[in-house]
Amino acid sequence: MAVDYALYLVTDSTKPILGGRDLVEIVRAAIEGGVTIVQYRDKTSETADLIRTGKALHEVTIKHNVPLLINDRVDIALAVGAEGVHIGQDDMDIATARKLLGVNAIIGVTVSSIQEARTAVKGGANYLGIGTMFATPTKENTKSIIGTAGTKEILNALSAMDEKVATVAIGGINAANIQRVLYQSKATFKALDGVAVVSAVVGAEDPKKAASELQRLIRTPPAFATLSGTAKKCRDVKGLLDAVPAIVKKLGQVTPLCHNMTNLVVQNFAANVALCIGASPIMANYGAEATDLSALDGALVINMGSVTPDGLSNYLFALRAYNACGGPVLLDPVGAGATQLRRDAVKTLMAGGYFDLIKGNEGEINTVAGESGVQQRGVDSGSSTLTGTDKARLAKRLAARERNVVLMSGVTDYLSDGERTYAVSNGHEYLGKITGSGCTLGTTIAAFLAVHREDKLLAALAGILMYEIAAQHAALRDDVKGPGTFVPAFLDELYSISQQAAIGKNGWISAAKVEEMDI
């Protein structure tokens, strides 16, 4: 029997998920909807009941040429005549299971680390269940939540092995995140062969419809990757800089919506910056509004300046709304490494959706990347511990892991999409002397992401250069005596560049200081 792991159903017989419904009929409907392989998982029923249900399930699966596996229990698999088993790290070893079940049996193993994956492959596993992807109530004693980043590391390691093995991700996967799981977990030379779902089908009101929708999502690229994944990307610095003025002009023509979920301290400044560059700002921190706002072809900024439980819930709601329609989302993890609460908030947000761009200072990017020992002093980055090359490598590594764009801001900014990495040395020290300059840079970049989605790195570069060259122009004005007089002059210069771009006067771009990093 050929094995298709694309949509792997793990059953759940517990009352909160199954209720009083018939598991066999649910599995029948799910297979008709597109489930390609089934694992019967029941940790509480007596052996006789397991065999009875297992045989009934097998009658359904064999009719549709879909393999049936039994969770943990090799004896039940033998009694039922199932095609194989799935075993955990604390269950029967692969060699014994293989001896009992035979060479043709499908044997899968749960793994959550590179070492466990290598051991299982060497032991002869047919496939690996990689996880746990996200926190889930369906599995007790979860050893490790590894997310898409951990899954990608395992896939990278597997691609270097001589032995070939199929892989599925499991844990908290549903219609809201299945496309992102497949997209962000993909390693350079190996992608997931499938995804395992539990409550997304078993707990659905209409299991057939739920399975059909999951199959559709599996076959369709996520909306946020559709444009950027197909466009040819320029690498040459001159080519990038030549393209910037046209993008600035386009922003003024389109006037994209820039939806800011940001702290109260900078809302006024962010709105003024957005207006001056030609965007249309809205300050809306209530997540439910994002359903309507995300349909307006704009972009979303999630700024972690003020972290509260309600705020976090609103961020997640808005993030999912924009992800669903492909609207760009920028994360500004303000003070991410300052407290444990903020570190936990970053993990929650990163697990909750896809960010097209992550912008932060050295300390914040370190925290998002999961570097240990990072402690920020408030929202400041703190003393740098990295060289310029190290910063560029960190930005590139994080961008490659997340399959997005990363900007590490500072005296020199480092911008990367995981393949191309650049150092930008524009700006002025006054930006560091006023409240909200980093936050409003995020607002600026988000507006550019909205109008140039085909190359998000180039869009970000355009925003950075417009913002930082305007700061340089403002600081040189005779009427600017310090940070207090700098702010209105800065807004004027942003507006001036916007107006110059509108009529094709592009001399301002000659001040750009951009260098490609060979790393």
C-alpha positions as CSV (number, residue, x, y, z in Angstrom):
1,M,0.0,0.0,0.0
2,A,1.4,3.4,-1.1
3,V,1.7,5.9,1.8
4,D,0.6,9.5,1.4
5,Y,1.4,11.4,4.6
6,A,0.0,14.7,3.4
7,L,-3.0,14.9,5.8
8,Y,-2.4,12.6,8.7
9,L,-5.3,12.1,11.2
10,V,-4.6,11.2,14.8
11,T,-7.9,10.2,16.5
12,D,-8.9,11.4,20.0
13,S,-11.5,9.5,22.0
14,T,-11.7,11.9,24.9
15,K,-15.0,13.4,25.8
16,P,-13.9,17.1,25.3
17,I,-13.0,16.3,21.7
18,L,-15.1,13.4,20.6
19,G,-18.1,14.0,22.8
20,G,-20.8,11.4,22.3
21,R,-20.2,10.9,18.6
22,D,-19.2,7.8,16.7
23,L,-15.4,7.7,16.1
24,V,-15.7,5.3,13.2
25,E,-18.2,7.6,11.4
26,I,-15.9,10.6,12.0
27,V,-13.0,8.8,10.5
28,R,-15.1,7.7,7.5
29,A,-16.1,11.3,6.9
30,A,-12.6,12.6,7.3
31,I,-11.2,10.1,4.8
32,E,-13.9,11.1,2.3
33,G,-12.8,14.7,2.9
34,G,-9.2,14.0,2.1
35,V,-7.4,12.4,5.1
36,T,-4.6,10.2,3.7
37,I,-3.5,8.2,6.7
38,V,-5.0,7.5,10.1
39,Q,-3.5,6.8,13.5
40,Y,-5.9,5.3,16.1
41,R,-4.9,6.8,19.5
42,D,-6.8,5.9,22.7
43,K,-4.9,5.9,26.0
44,T,-7.8,4.9,28.3
45,S,-10.0,2.2,26.8
46,E,-9.6,-1.5,27.7
47,T,-7.8,-3.8,25.4
48,A,-11.0,-5.5,24.1
49,D,-12.6,-2.2,23.3
50,L,-9.4,-1.1,21.5
51,I,-9.4,-4.2,19.3
52,R,-13.2,-3.8,18.6
53,T,-12.9,-0.1,17.6
54,G,-9.6,-0.8,15.7
55,K,-11.2,-3.5,13.6
56,A,-14.1,-1.2,12.8
57,L,-11.8,1.6,11.8
58,H,-9.7,-0.8,9.7
59,E,-12.8,-1.8,7.7
60,V,-13.2,1.8,6.8
61,T,-9.6,2.6,6.0
62,I,-8.9,-0.5,4.0
63,K,-12.0,0.3,1.8
64,H,-10.4,3.6,0.9
65,N,-6.9,2.3,0.6
66,V,-5.8,4.5,3.5
67,P,-3.2,3.0,6.0
68,L,-4.3,2.6,9.7
69,L,-1.7,2.8,12.4
70,I,-2.1,2.1,16.1
71,N,-0.6,4.4,18.7
72,D,1.9,2.7,21.0
73,R,0.2,-0.8,21.1
74,V,1.9,-3.3,18.9
75,D,-0.4,-6.1,20.2
76,I,-3.5,-4.1,19.1
77,A,-1.9,-3.5,15.7
78,L,-1.4,-7.3,15.3
79,A,-4.9,-8.1,16.5
80,V,-6.5,-5.6,14.2
81,G,-4.3,-6.3,11.2
82,A,-3.3,-2.6,11.0
83,E,-0.6,-1.4,8.6
84,G,1.7,-0.3,11.3
85,V,2.2,1.5,14.6
86,H,3.4,4.9,15.9
87,I,5.6,4.7,18.9
88,G,7.0,7.4,21.3
89,Q,10.4,7.8,22.9
90,D,9.2,5.9,26.0
91,D,7.5,3.0,24.1
92,M,8.7,-0.2,22.5
93,D,12.0,0.1,20.6
94,I,11.9,0.1,16.8
95,A,13.8,-3.2,16.4
96,T,11.4,-5.1,18.6
97,A,8.3,-3.6,16.9
98,R,9.8,-4.4,13.5
99,K,10.5,-8.0,14.5
100,L,6.9,-8.4,15.7
101,L,5.1,-6.6,12.9
102,G,7.3,-7.6,9.9
103,V,9.4,-5.8,7.3
104,N,6.4,-4.3,5.5
105,A,4.9,-2.6,8.5
106,I,4.8,1.2,8.7
107,I,6.6,2.3,11.9
108,G,6.6,5.9,12.9
109,V,8.4,7.5,15.8
110,T,7.9,10.7,17.7
111,V,11.0,12.9,17.8
112,S,11.6,16.4,19.1
113,S,15.4,16.7,18.7
114,I,18.0,16.1,16.0
115,Q,19.5,13.3,18.1
116,E,16.2,11.5,18.5
117,A,15.5,11.9,14.7
118,R,18.9,10.4,13.8
119,T,18.5,7.5,16.1
120,A,15.0,6.7,14.8
121,V,16.2,6.9,11.2
122,K,19.2,4.6,11.9
123,G,16.8,2.3,13.7
124,G,14.6,1.9,10.6
125,A,11.7,4.2,11.1
126,N,9.5,4.7,8.0
127,Y,8.5,8.2,9.1
128,L,9.0,10.7,11.9
129,G,6.4,12.5,13.8
130,I,8.2,15.8,14.5
131,G,6.9,17.9,17.4
132,T,5.4,19.2,19.5
133,M,4.8,22.0,17.0
134,F,2.6,24.2,19.3
135,A,1.2,23.7,22.8
136,T,-1.8,21.4,22.7
137,P,-4.2,20.0,25.3
138,T,-4.5,16.7,23.5
139,K,-1.1,15.4,24.7
140,E,0.0,15.3,28.3
141,N,3.6,15.6,29.5
142,T,4.7,17.4,26.4
143,K,8.5,17.2,26.5
144,S,9.3,20.0,24.2
145,I,7.5,22.7,22.1
146,I,9.9,23.1,19.2
147,G,7.8,25.2,16.8
148,T,8.7,25.7,13.1
149,A,12.2,26.7,14.0
150,G,13.0,23.4,15.8
151,T,11.3,21.4,13.1
152,K,13.4,23.1,10.4
153,E,16.6,22.3,12.3
154,I,15.6,18.6,12.4
155,L,14.7,18.6,8.6
156,N,18.1,20.2,7.9
157,A,19.9,17.5,9.8
158,L,17.9,14.8,8.1
159,S,18.7,16.1,4.6
160,A,22.4,15.5,5.3
161,M,21.8,11.8,6.1
162,D,22.1,9.0,3.6
163,E,18.9,7.3,4.8
164,K,15.7,8.8,3.6
165,V,12.7,9.1,5.8
166,A,9.2,10.7,5.6
167,T,8.3,13.4,8.1
168,V,5.1,14.9,9.5
169,A,4.6,17.7,12.0
170,I,2.3,17.3,14.9
171,G,0.9,19.4,17.7
172,G,-1.7,22.2,17.7
173,I,-1.9,22.3,13.9
174,N,-5.2,23.6,12.4
175,A,-6.6,25.5,9.5
176,A,-5.3,28.8,10.9
177,N,-1.6,27.7,10.9
178,I,-1.2,24.7,8.6
179,Q,0.1,26.7,5.7
180,R,2.6,28.6,7.8
181,V,3.8,25.4,9.4
182,L,4.6,23.9,5.9
183,Y,6.1,27.2,4.7
184,Q,8.3,28.1,7.7
185,S,9.4,24.6,8.5
186,K,10.8,24.0,5.0
187,A,14.6,23.4,5.1
188,T,16.8,24.1,2.1
189,F,16.8,20.5,0.9
190,K,13.9,18.9,2.7
191,A,10.3,19.8,3.4
192,L,7.6,18.1,5.5
193,D,5.8,15.3,3.8
194,G,2.7,16.0,5.8
195,V,1.0,17.4,8.8
196,A,-0.8,15.6,11.6
197,V,-4.1,17.0,12.9
198,V,-6.3,15.9,15.8
199,S,-9.0,18.2,17.1
200,A,-9.1,20.2,13.8
201,V,-10.9,17.2,12.3
202,V,-12.1,15.0,15.2
203,G,-13.5,18.0,17.0
204,A,-15.0,19.6,13.9
205,E,-18.7,19.9,13.5
206,D,-18.3,18.6,9.9
207,P,-15.2,16.4,9.7
208,K,-15.5,15.8,6.0
209,K,-15.6,19.6,5.3
210,A,-12.8,20.2,7.8
211,A,-10.5,17.6,6.1
212,S,-11.4,19.0,2.7
213,E,-10.4,22.5,3.7
214,L,-7.2,21.3,5.3
215,Q,-6.3,19.5,2.0
216,R,-7.0,22.7,0.1
217,L,-4.7,24.7,2.3
218,I,-2.0,22.1,2.1
219,R,-2.0,22.4,-1.7
220,T,-2.1,26.2,-1.7
221,P,0.8,28.5,-0.8
222,P,0.0,30.9,2.0
223,A,-1.3,34.3,0.9
224,F,1.7,36.1,2.6
225,A,4.1,34.2,0.4
226,T,2.3,34.3,-3.0
227,L,3.9,37.4,-4.4
228,S,7.3,37.5,-2.7
229,G,7.9,33.8,-3.6
230,T,7.7,34.3,-7.3
231,A,9.4,37.7,-8.0
232,K,13.0,37.9,-9.1
233,K,15.2,39.6,-6.5
234,C,17.9,42.2,-7.3
235,R,21.1,41.7,-5.3
236,D,23.3,44.5,-6.7
237,V,23.3,47.6,-4.4
238,K,23.1,50.0,-7.3
239,G,20.1,48.2,-8.7
240,L,18.4,48.3,-5.4
241,L,19.0,52.0,-4.9
242,D,17.9,52.8,-8.5
243,A,14.6,51.1,-7.6
244,V,14.0,53.0,-4.4
245,P,12.7,56.4,-5.7
246,A,9.9,54.7,-7.7
247,I,8.7,52.9,-4.7
248,V,8.6,56.1,-2.7
249,K,6.6,57.7,-5.5
250,K,4.3,54.7,-5.6
251,L,3.6,55.0,-1.8
252,G,2.5,58.6,-2.3
253,Q,0.2,57.6,-5.1
254,V,-1.4,54.6,-3.4
255,T,-1.5,56.1,0.2
256,P,-1.7,52.6,1.8
257,L,-3.4,52.0,5.1
258,C,-0.9,51.6,7.9
259,H,-2.6,49.9,10.8
260,N,-0.7,50.5,14.0
261,M,-1.2,48.5,17.2
262,T,1.3,50.5,19.2
263,N,1.8,52.0,22.6
264,L,0.2,55.3,23.6
265,V,3.6,57.1,23.9
266,V,4.2,57.1,20.2
267,Q,0.8,57.0,18.6
268,N,0.7,60.7,17.7
269,F,4.2,60.7,16.4
270,A,3.6,57.5,14.3
271,A,0.5,59.0,12.8
272,N,2.3,62.2,11.8
273,V,5.2,60.2,10.3
274,A,2.8,58.0,8.3
275,L,1.0,61.1,6.9
276,C,4.3,62.8,5.9
277,I,5.5,59.8,3.9
278,G,2.2,59.6,2.1
279,A,0.5,56.7,4.0
280,S,-2.9,56.7,5.7
281,P,-2.5,55.8,9.4
282,I,-5.0,54.3,11.8
283,M,-4.3,53.6,15.5
284,A,-6.4,50.6,16.3
285,N,-5.4,48.3,19.2
286,Y,-8.7,46.3,19.3
287,G,-8.0,43.1,17.4
288,A,-11.6,42.5,16.2
289,E,-11.3,45.6,13.9
290,A,-8.5,43.8,12.0
291,T,-11.0,41.6,10.2
292,D,-12.3,44.7,8.3
293,L,-9.0,46.6,8.2
294,S,-7.0,43.7,6.8
295,A,-9.2,43.7,3.7
296,L,-8.0,47.2,2.7
297,D,-4.6,46.2,1.2
298,G,-2.6,47.9,3.9
299,A,-0.1,46.6,6.5
300,L,-0.1,46.0,10.2
301,V,2.5,47.0,12.8
302,I,2.5,45.1,16.1
303,N,4.5,47.1,18.5
304,M,5.2,45.5,21.9
305,G,5.7,48.7,23.8
306,S,3.0,48.0,26.3
307,V,2.4,44.3,27.0
308,T,-0.8,43.2,28.7
309,P,-2.8,39.9,28.5
310,D,-5.6,41.7,26.6
311,G,-3.1,43.4,24.4
312,L,-1.5,40.1,23.5
313,S,-4.8,38.5,22.6
314,N,-5.6,41.5,20.4
315,Y,-2.3,41.2,18.7
316,L,-2.9,37.6,17.9
317,F,-6.3,38.2,16.5
318,A,-5.1,40.9,14.2
319,L,-2.0,38.9,13.2
320,R,-4.2,36.0,12.0
321,A,-6.6,38.3,10.2
322,Y,-3.7,39.9,8.2
323,N,-2.0,36.5,7.6
324,A,-5.3,35.1,6.2
325,C,-5.5,37.7,3.5
326,G,-1.7,38.1,2.9
327,G,-1.5,41.6,4.4
328,P,2.1,42.4,5.5
329,V,2.8,42.3,9.2
330,L,5.7,43.9,11.0
331,L,6.7,43.0,14.5
332,D,8.6,45.5,16.7
333,P,9.4,43.4,19.8
334,V,10.1,46.5,22.0
335,G,12.1,45.6,25.1
336,A,11.8,41.9,24.3
337,G,14.6,40.9,26.6
338,A,13.8,43.2,29.5
339,T,11.5,40.9,31.5
340,Q,10.4,37.3,31.5
341,L,6.9,38.5,30.7
342,R,8.1,40.1,27.5
343,R,10.2,37.1,26.6
344,D,7.1,34.9,27.0
345,A,5.1,37.4,24.9
346,V,7.6,37.1,22.0
347,K,7.3,33.3,22.1
348,T,3.5,33.6,22.0
349,L,3.5,36.0,19.1
350,M,6.1,34.0,17.1
351,A,4.0,30.9,17.6
352,G,0.8,32.7,16.7
353,G,1.4,33.8,13.2
354,Y,3.8,34.9,10.4
355,F,5.7,38.2,10.5
356,D,6.8,39.5,7.1
357,L,9.4,41.6,8.9
358,I,10.9,41.7,12.4
359,K,12.5,44.9,13.4
360,G,14.5,45.4,16.6
361,N,17.7,46.5,18.2
362,E,20.5,44.0,19.0
363,G,19.0,43.0,22.3
364,E,15.5,42.5,20.8
365,I,16.7,40.5,17.8
366,N,18.9,38.4,20.1
367,T,15.8,37.6,22.2
368,V,13.6,36.7,19.2
369,A,16.4,34.5,17.9
370,G,16.4,32.7,21.2
371,E,20.0,33.6,22.1
372,S,20.6,32.8,25.8
373,G,21.8,35.3,28.4
374,V,20.2,38.3,26.8
375,Q,19.1,40.9,29.3
376,Q,17.9,44.3,28.2
377,R,17.8,47.4,30.3
378,G,14.2,48.6,29.6
379,V,13.8,49.2,25.8
380,D,17.4,50.0,25.2
381,S,19.6,47.4,23.6
382,G,22.3,47.6,26.2
383,S,26.0,47.3,25.5
384,S,26.8,45.6,22.2
385,T,28.5,42.2,22.4
386,L,28.7,41.6,18.7
387,T,30.8,42.9,15.8
388,G,29.2,44.3,12.7
389,T,29.8,41.0,10.9
390,D,28.2,39.1,13.9
391,K,25.2,41.3,13.8
392,A,24.8,40.7,10.0
393,R,25.1,37.0,10.5
394,L,22.5,37.0,13.3
395,A,20.0,39.0,11.2
396,K,20.6,36.6,8.2
397,R,20.3,33.5,10.4
398,L,17.0,34.6,11.9
399,A,15.6,35.7,8.5
400,A,16.5,32.3,7.0
401,R,14.9,30.5,9.9
402,E,11.7,32.5,9.7
403,R,11.6,32.9,5.9
404,N,11.1,36.6,6.3
405,V,13.0,39.9,6.5
406,V,14.9,40.9,9.6
407,L,16.1,44.4,10.4
408,M,18.6,44.9,13.3
409,S,18.6,48.6,13.9
410,G,21.4,50.6,15.4
411,V,24.1,53.1,14.4
412,T,24.5,50.8,11.4
413,D,21.4,48.9,10.4
414,Y,21.6,45.3,9.2
415,L,18.9,44.1,6.8
416,S,18.5,40.5,5.6
417,D,16.0,38.2,3.9
418,G,18.1,35.1,4.7
419,E,19.9,35.3,1.3
420,R,20.8,38.9,0.8
421,T,22.2,40.9,3.7
422,Y,23.1,44.7,3.7
423,A,24.5,47.2,6.1
424,V,22.8,50.7,6.1
425,S,24.8,53.5,7.6
426,N,22.4,56.4,7.3
427,G,20.5,58.3,10.0
428,H,21.5,60.8,12.7
429,E,22.2,60.6,16.5
430,Y,19.2,62.8,17.2
431,L,17.0,59.8,16.3
432,G,18.3,58.2,19.5
433,K,17.4,61.3,21.5
434,I,13.7,61.4,20.8
435,T,10.9,59.0,22.0
436,G,9.5,56.7,19.4
437,S,12.0,57.0,16.5
438,G,12.4,53.2,16.4
439,C,8.7,52.7,16.6
440,T,8.0,55.1,13.8
441,L,10.6,53.6,11.6
442,G,8.5,50.4,11.9
443,T,5.4,52.4,10.8
444,T,7.4,53.7,7.8
445,I,8.6,50.3,6.7
446,A,5.2,48.7,7.1
447,A,3.7,51.3,4.7
448,F,6.4,50.4,2.2
449,L,5.7,46.7,2.6
450,A,2.1,47.4,1.7
451,V,3.0,48.9,-1.7
452,H,5.9,46.7,-2.7
453,R,5.1,43.1,-1.7
454,E,7.0,41.4,-4.5
455,D,10.4,42.1,-2.8
456,K,10.0,42.8,0.9
457,L,13.7,43.5,1.5
458,L,13.7,46.2,-1.1
459,A,10.5,47.6,0.3
460,A,12.1,47.7,3.8
461,L,15.3,49.3,2.3
462,A,13.2,52.0,0.7
463,G,11.5,52.8,4.0
464,I,14.8,52.9,5.9
465,L,16.5,55.2,3.5
466,M,13.6,57.6,3.2
467,Y,13.4,57.8,7.0
468,E,17.1,58.0,7.8
469,I,18.1,60.4,5.0
470,A,15.3,62.7,6.1
471,A,16.8,62.6,9.6
472,Q,20.2,63.6,8.1
473,H,18.6,66.5,6.2
474,A,16.7,67.7,9.2
475,A,19.8,67.7,11.5
476,L,21.7,69.9,9.1
477,R,19.1,72.6,9.0
478,D,20.0,76.0,10.6
479,D,16.7,76.0,12.6
480,V,17.6,72.7,14.3
481,K,19.4,73.2,17.6
482,G,18.8,69.8,19.2
483,P,16.2,67.0,19.7
484,G,13.4,69.4,20.4
485,T,13.6,71.3,17.2
486,F,14.7,68.2,15.3
487,V,11.3,66.5,15.5
488,P,9.2,69.1,13.4
489,A,12.1,69.5,11.0
490,F,12.3,65.7,10.6
491,L,8.6,65.6,9.7
492,D,9.1,68.4,7.2
493,E,12.0,66.5,5.6
494,L,10.0,63.3,5.3
495,Y,7.3,65.2,3.6
496,S,9.8,67.0,1.3
497,I,11.2,63.7,0.1
498,S,7.7,62.4,-0.6
499,Q,7.0,65.5,-2.6
500,Q,10.3,65.3,-4.5
501,A,9.6,61.7,-5.4
502,A,6.2,62.6,-6.7
503,I,7.7,64.8,-9.4
504,G,10.8,62.7,-10.2
505,K,13.4,64.7,-8.2
506,N,15.5,61.9,-6.8
507,G,18.7,63.5,-5.8
508,W,18.1,62.7,-2.2
509,I,18.9,59.0,-2.8
510,S,22.5,59.9,-3.5
511,A,23.0,60.2,0.3
512,A,22.3,56.5,0.7
513,K,25.1,54.5,2.4
514,V,24.4,50.8,1.7
515,E,26.9,48.0,1.6
516,E,26.3,44.3,0.8
517,M,27.6,42.0,3.5
518,D,29.6,39.0,2.2
519,I,28.7,36.5,4.9
